[in-house]
Amino acid sequence: MFVLFCTTTYVCVAVTKEYQDALSRITAVVEKHKKGLVPGVPQLNMCDMAVMNWAPPGCEKLGKCLKAPKSQPWKCDWPH
């Protein structure tokens, strides 16, 4: 028997009719959702090395801050 632990207090048994019925309904909704997805246009597609500088709070006291480069933002691609 294949047992899934759905939560810490409720055990789901994957071979039961109740589980299979629920799974078929959920799967249909997920597939419909996937078919309706439309690729989006990136909204945060700018990169800047000055923004990615390492300077955490307290680095001045330790003398460990890295000098940030000049800000030169450019359009970049973040493929997923």
C-alpha positions as CSV (number, residue, x, y, z in Angstrom):
1,M,0.0,0.0,0.0
2,F,1.3,3.5,-0.9
3,V,0.8,6.0,1.9
4,L,1.2,9.8,1.6
5,F,1.6,11.9,4.6
6,C,-0.6,14.9,3.6
7,T,-0.2,16.7,7.0
8,T,1.1,15.8,10.4
9,T,-2.3,14.8,11.5
10,Y,-3.9,13.2,8.4
11,V,-2.6,10.3,6.3
12,C,-3.6,10.0,2.7
13,V,-3.7,6.5,1.2
14,A,-3.1,6.9,-2.6
15,V,-4.9,3.7,-3.6
16,T,-8.3,4.7,-2.1
17,K,-11.2,5.7,-4.3
18,E,-11.6,9.0,-2.4
19,Y,-8.0,9.9,-3.1
20,Q,-8.1,8.9,-6.8
21,D,-11.4,10.9,-7.3
22,A,-9.9,14.0,-5.7
23,L,-6.7,13.6,-7.7
24,S,-8.5,13.4,-11.0
25,R,-10.5,16.6,-10.2
26,I,-7.4,18.5,-9.2
27,T,-5.4,17.2,-12.2
28,A,-8.1,18.5,-14.6
29,V,-8.0,22.0,-13.0
30,V,-4.2,22.1,-13.1
31,E,-4.1,21.1,-16.8
32,K,-6.8,23.7,-17.7
33,H,-4.7,26.3,-15.8
34,K,-1.5,25.3,-17.6
35,K,-3.2,25.6,-21.0
36,G,-4.3,29.1,-20.2
37,L,-0.9,30.5,-19.2
38,V,0.5,33.3,-21.3
39,P,4.2,34.2,-21.2
40,G,4.7,37.4,-19.4
41,V,7.0,40.4,-20.1
42,P,9.8,40.9,-17.5
43,Q,9.1,44.0,-15.4
44,L,12.5,44.0,-13.5
45,N,14.9,43.5,-16.4
46,M,17.6,46.0,-15.4
47,C,21.0,45.0,-14.0
48,D,23.5,47.3,-12.3
49,M,26.8,46.1,-10.7
50,A,26.6,49.1,-8.2
51,V,23.4,47.7,-6.8
52,M,24.9,44.3,-6.3
53,N,27.7,45.6,-4.1
54,W,28.5,43.9,-0.8
55,A,28.3,46.4,2.0
56,P,26.4,45.0,5.0
57,P,25.6,47.1,8.1
58,G,28.6,47.4,10.3
59,C,31.2,46.9,7.5
60,E,32.5,50.5,8.1
61,K,33.4,49.8,11.7
62,L,35.3,46.7,10.5
63,G,36.9,48.4,7.5
64,K,35.6,45.6,5.3
65,C,33.2,47.5,3.0
66,L,33.8,47.0,-0.7
67,K,33.7,50.2,-2.8
68,A,30.7,50.2,-5.1
69,P,31.5,50.6,-8.8
70,K,29.9,53.5,-10.7
71,S,26.3,52.9,-11.5
72,Q,25.8,51.9,-15.1
73,P,22.5,50.2,-15.4
74,W,21.8,48.0,-18.5
75,K,18.9,45.9,-19.8
76,C,19.5,42.3,-19.0
77,D,17.8,39.0,-19.5
78,W,16.9,36.6,-16.7
79,P,15.8,33.4,-18.5
80,H,13.9,30.9,-16.4
